[in-house]
Amino acid sequence: MDNGPATCDIVIPCRDEAAALPLVLADVPDGFAVVVVDNGSTDGTADVARSLGARVVHETRPGYGAAVHAGVEAATAEYVAVVDGDDSMVLSDLPPMLAAVRDGHATMAVGRRRPVARGVWPWHARAGTLVLATWLRRSSGFGIHDLAPMRVCRRDDLLDLSIEDRRFGYPLELMVRASAAGWTVVERDIDYRPRAAGTTSKVSGSLRGTTRTIKDFGRVLRDVRAERVR
């Protein structure tokens, strides 16, 4: 991990990812620093993260959005990236995404998952993503096919969106608000790999998790419609 001033802070929301973090943080790109947000872990995630050189933030309120927001607030670099902590994505995909934002090609760069093996992306999670991404393309003009599981943008731009969701609806609200704010988005293909042994997706790891996420997305969509009516 580069010890110089970071250009971009990588926010990694985590709950019980101690087994995966050594793999995730094995090769942090130069110019990047890591902020791990411990969202109620019971497996020593925070201790592992510190031992690997990451800065640790604790967020007691459960929820993906709560963890991401806490990490973004704690970040100090001009740019922030957000990546899952289960080793399903590699940090080496971040530099070209950061370059696209720094060079002015887009306000935000997002990853489009490309599974590297069968069964990596369960059908129920993939179908839900397809529906929502299609809705976003038609309603916002964003040429995206995924809900930004990996993304890079300016920290201040992200905070200015005032995203309110603190659960799994956060990525959808992010895209809706970014569209309303006139952001431009570029999409980059990224490898989507099997998660590290001992980790389970809080979203796609079960039908129950996916159903809970769909409910959160539905709440965001209802709020969006209500705002448009006002």
N, C-alpha and C positions, 0 to 999 in steps of 0.2 A: 504494500500500500504506500503510495507516494506521500511523503511527509510535508511537502510544500503546500502553499495555500490552495485550497480546492476551488476549482471553477464551478463544479457541480456537486451537490450533496445527493447521495442516493438514499432515499427514505425506504426502509424495509419494514413494513408492519409484520409483527410476528406474534404468534401464540403457540408455544410448544414446538419450536423449530430448532432446538439445540442440535439435533442430529444432522440437520441440513446446512446450518450456517457455515461450518468449515468448508463445505463444498461451494456454497454460494460466494464466500469471500476469499476463495483461493487465489483469485486473480482480479483484483480491483484495478481498473484502468488508471493510468496516470492522469492526474488532474481531478480525480473524483475522491470524495470522502464518504463515509457510510454513517448513517444515523439509523440505528435499529430501535424500533418502537416496541417495547415489551407490553403486550396487551393481555396481561393476566396469565402469563406462563407459569407452569408448575414444574418444569423440567430443567431449570437452570439456563434457559435461553439467554438471559441478561449476562450471566457470568461468562458464558461461551463467547458472546458478542464482544465483551470487553477484552477478553483474552486474545481476540483476533484483531484488535485495534479499532473497533467501531465505537462510536459514541452511543450511549444508551439513554433512551427516554422512556419513562414509564407512563402509560395511559391506563388508568383504572376503569374508565368507562368502556364496556365491551363494544366491539363493532369495528368493521374495516374502516369506515369513514372516520371514526374517532381516532383510530391509530394513525391513519394517513395525515389527518389534520394536525395532530400533535407533532408528528415528524416534520411537516412543512413549517410549522411555527418555530420549531427548534433549529431548523436549518439556517445556516449563515451565508452560504454561497449565493451567487447571483442566480444560478440555475438549480432546479431540483429535478431529480428523476424518481420515479416510484416503481418498485419491482417487488414481486412476491418473494418470500423467504424460504421457499420449499425446494429450490434448485431446479425448478421446471424451466427456468429461463437463465440465460448466461449474461453476465455483465459486459462481456466483450461486444454485445450488440448496441451498447449505449453510446460510444463515441460518435458513430455516424449520425445517430439521432440528435445528439447534442449539436453537432456541426450544422445540421439542417436548420436548427433554431438560431444558433449564433450567427449564421451567415444570412439570416433574414428570409429564408425560403418558406418559413412557416412560424406561427406563434407557438405551435405545439407539434412535436413528433410523437407518433404512437406506434406501438408494435402490433403486427398482425400475426397471430399464432399459426405456425405451420407444424403440425404434429410430426414427429420423427419416427413414430411407431404406432401400430394399431392399439387402440384402447387407452391412449394417453388422454384423450379428450372425450369423456362419456357423451353418448348421444343426447341425453336430456339437457346437458349444459350447452352443448354445441347448438342444438335447436333453439334454445332460448336466446343465445347470443345472435344467431342468424336473424331471428325475428326483430330484435331490438336494433341491430345494426342496420337492417333494411329500413326500419322506421326512421332512424336518424338520417340516413342518406336522403330519403324522400322529403323529410320535413326540414332538414337543415342545410342540405347541399354538401355536407361533409362526405368526401369520397372514402368512407371507412367501411371495413368489413368485420371489425372486432371492437370490443369495448375497452380499448386502451389498457390491457393488463400491464404493459410497460409503456411509460410515457416520460417525456422531457419537456419542460417549459421554464420560463422565468418564474422565480419564486414570487415576486411581487404581483405578476400578472395572475398567478393562481390564487393568491390570497384576495386579490381585488374582486374575484368572482363571487365571493361570499357564499360558498357552498354550505348548505345547511344539513344535508343528510349525514348521519354518523353511523350508518349501517352499510348494507351491501348496495344500496341505491346510489352511493357516492359516485361511481364512475359514470353512470347515466346522467345524473344531475350535472356533473362536470361538463360532459359533452353538450348538453342542452344549453347551459349557461355560456359556455365558450362560443357556441354558435350565435346566441343572442348578442354577445359582446363583439361580434365581428371577427373572431379569431380565424386564422387559416390553419389547416391541419394537413400534415403529410403522414402517410402510412408506410412503414417499412416491415418487410417480412422478417420474422424472428423464429428461431427454432423453439418448439414446445416439446419438452422432454418429460420422461417419467419422473415423478417426484422422488426425492431422496427417500431411502428406506426409513420407515418409522414416522413418516409424515403423511397426513391426509388432508385433502382440500376441504376447507370449511364451506365451499360453495358446491363444487361438482363431485365431492367425495361421496355424496349420498343423494338420493332423490329428495329426502327431507331438506337437506341443505340447499338444493336447487330451488325447491318450492318456497323456502323462506326468502331466498334472494329474489325470486319472481314477485313475491309480495312487496318487497322493498322497492323494486322497480315500478310496480304498479302504483305505489304511493307517490313516487316521484312524478309519474306521468299524470296522475290526477292533479297534483299541485301545479304542474306546468299548464294544464288545460285551464285551471282556475285562474292562474295569473293572466292567461291570454284573454279570458273573458272580462277581467276587470279593466 
